[in-house]
Amino acid sequence: MNSKAQRAELVLIEGTVRNKKGERLTGVTILSKEDSKIGTKTDDEGHFSIRVADRSTLIVRHVNYRNQEIPVHGTQKNVEIVLDDNDIALDQVVVVGFGTTSVKKNSTAIASFDAKTIENLPFGDMGSALQGRIPGVIVQQGSAEPGQNGASISIRGNGTPLYVIDGFISTQQQFFSLNKADIKSMTILKDAASTAVYGMNAGNGVVLITTKQGDSGKLNVNYQANFGFNTPSYQTKRMDAYQYATAINNLNQALGMGINSFKTAEEMEDIKNNPGNYTNWEKELTRRFVPQQDHTLSLNGGSEKLRFFGSLNAFSQEGIYKAKSLNYHRYTYRSNVSSNFDKIGLKLDFNVNGYIRNEDYPPASAYTIYSRLRDRNPFEKPFTSSGQISNQFDNPALALLSPGYIKLKTVYNQLSGALNWNVPWVEGLSLGFNGNFNIESQDRVDWVETATYYDEQGNATKEDPTNISVGRSSYMTQNFDVNFRADYRRTFGDGHNVEATLVQNMRQYYSNALNAGSRGFYTTAIKQIQKGDAELITASNTEGKQAWMGYVGKFHYDYKQRYIFDFAGRYDGSDNFISTKRWGFFPSFSAGWALSEENFFKDIKAKNVLTYLKLRGSYGQIGLNDADHWAYAYLATYNYNTNGYVVDGKLVNTVTPGAQPSINMTWYTRSKYNIGADFALFGNKVDGALDYFFEKTKGYLAADNSYRYTEPIGYTLPLVVTNAEDRKEGLDGFIKYKDKIGNVDFNAGFNFTYYKSFAFKTNEDSVTLANPRIRQQGNYYGYVGTGYVGAQFYTNPQDILNNPKRETSTDLRLGDLWYQDVNGDGKIDGQDQVRYGHNSSPTFVYGVDLGASYKGFSVQSTIQGTGMKQNYFSNVAMGSEGERRLDFQFQNDNWSPSNPNATMPRPGNASLNNNNNYSSSDFWARNTYYVRLKSLTLSYDFKYSIMKSQQWMNNLTFFVSGVNLLAFGPSVKYGDPESNTFDGYAYPMMRTYSAGFLLGF
């Protein structure tokens, strides 16, 4: 049929959309299934009007109701469409390990994440984007350095999780580099029953990502642009010149140097009246606002036989330095193609994706440069009076304006394919194969050359050519995965559902790295290794190869989704272990009971309060393949030492024995227990889950002489499996609410994670065992340090005279720290030291999601926070090093009779009274729990009204958004509460503001 004929056969469909209560629904989307460019939305009265091809199908959808498909036969008016309450949270398909499920069919501990909620937010990576959004997932971001955000992710407080993207194991960096607009679904697998299919790699939990595939229909093109600005959030406030001079005068006076020994009273008055004569280092060398951009172009379309999805993304971010020597650029691409051969039941997937990362840095780390900048005082200057780089000690301008640089280019490419065949003559049986080959390489060059600097007379000091150096390094890794699988799904009789999966998995990994360098450049025109001093050229090379194999089995049975039973297991082998201990079996079992589907529950459901309730439990064992040992430790090895001895006046290489072989080494075993409940309330407007988990980890390795014996043969003894055991328990869960009042759709949600870790048995040495107050065994993990406790200020002479004192503190004064005599022996010494404080990593985190939409307008926000956590003051933050480390305003908050609630003891440094005030103690462990407005987005969909009649356009949405907008907590006065430090040395955390648009046609 030609296009003119198609246009002639358009028919008019008019009608109203209501819910079961008879309420008219505003903002319901109505699309042509055959041509997604044709669409409309209901108005304020629930009415709609649309012209579509005759004998086509309308798709009717709304976030709070079930989707419906309405067949079209000729012109129709006064069509009444009634939408059912949305069970989607319970019925939606969720991707799990080697299969799919739904909340109603699931008996394991999993959590899903909707990536659409972050598409308009200016996150530069997927790591920080998850914070506060998923129960069981703990994310802490320690830095906002471009390309190196420092985010740590754990599931239920364990180590780095396993990342699986489109069915293949991936690295954390590959996950961080994902284009968030490419993600279709994300599932977090938390207990043994859900992770067992990934075997010895999955002990810390699994992050499972599926990217978008093509949809049948006309070609859809979408372009999204996001323009943002970053600015430091909650920086530690620096002292100005007057405050700094006051601090040094007070310090010197405390050290017996007299009053105003640093600056006289007249000088102090002049400093106070002329603040512009002194240096603001941040103003001199950094920018307040720095740009970032994020652009995505995607295509989606095809037919029932051939569908495709493709995307291109470009992300860039600049550093805060004025020299613009810190930049990050990332480019990603993806092409997912699917083809169906319906006659033979065959489906083919072919996917290609990858990224390029370009990173530019000064010839020193961002931490080094920023710490030097923060450590300079207002009386020092980065530039001379004539504007040249000064000879100031540790001047950060030397690196920022240096001709030197560090450049990295990382390239990643992945090619994968899959075949799935629904066997025609066996109902429910399908056979499949998928494979993946990916390769990542990086090239790095470090050109280290300090800028020329000058004194006030203009005398130049150039870099000594012998110190100019170049380093080149590269690495390449490649992975090869193959999976063969068989699936069987059938329903027997009246609701007996059976699913079974068998998989054979094989994986190989190869890597090599090359490092070379030289120094001594008398000409810098050519920055190549061979142009340096030939006698100073160095080079090294490493290679590695490893292989794994596993057999996976899954079995699921449910009766009408009322009684649910699951078994999963994996038989895994790794060449990391000796042949007799190479294979291990990791089984799991889980079961669920949907009480709400029983007859006795009908009366409860009829009241429309508790509409769904399912109890579930699981148990299983997971192996850990790479904890506390090195690869191939069961083999006898040797060390090749370059230039180990001098023989006849010449350096010669040597060979020495390596570590003693550990023939009984194998993986750790983590046993996991989980009890949970899924529920829905008020006609499924509210849904949620709650889980209790308990874990035991055994099989820790140690060398006997590390805690029982000395080294009898001069070498560390072989690693052996010990009796050490760790335990962990906790709770996580969520609750979500969606509803509609008039024309306003709104949603609210809350999720949380809490855990505690316990050292049940340890491998502690005899010295530690002698003092039960500092040992780990029998105690919870998550403390700040070991030292004195009960610290408070001496506030009167009687406190000093009439109480036990620290033995080495002989000149105590008011405002010094007074410690507790823990063991009651009348003196304070090392035997009074105990474990104290709460870990800097939170053991309780939570998130709150709030959103609403009205006539094309939408607002979405996430609030994120932590429970109790503490950080310890570093020597820098304490100011214990004296004049060189007095930088921040809070360091002037010293104790005095008029300031009894001070932050700091009386002025002093580590030499004062044998370091009484700066010894390890709970005084310096400060609370860092917080709550922050993590993200906020305001958007307007012009397609709702102004552009409603433009059929060529699918979407035109403008939005403004922000990240890390506000924070509240006791440590905000010291800096950003996530920075995990009080000294302000790390590259600062950022607050981001952005604006953008999404155009679809």
Summary of the structure (lengths in Angstrom):
residues: 1001
radius of gyration: 32.5
end to end distance: 23.6
largest distance: 103.8
contacts: 3332
relative contact order: 0.11
helix: 14%
strand: 49%
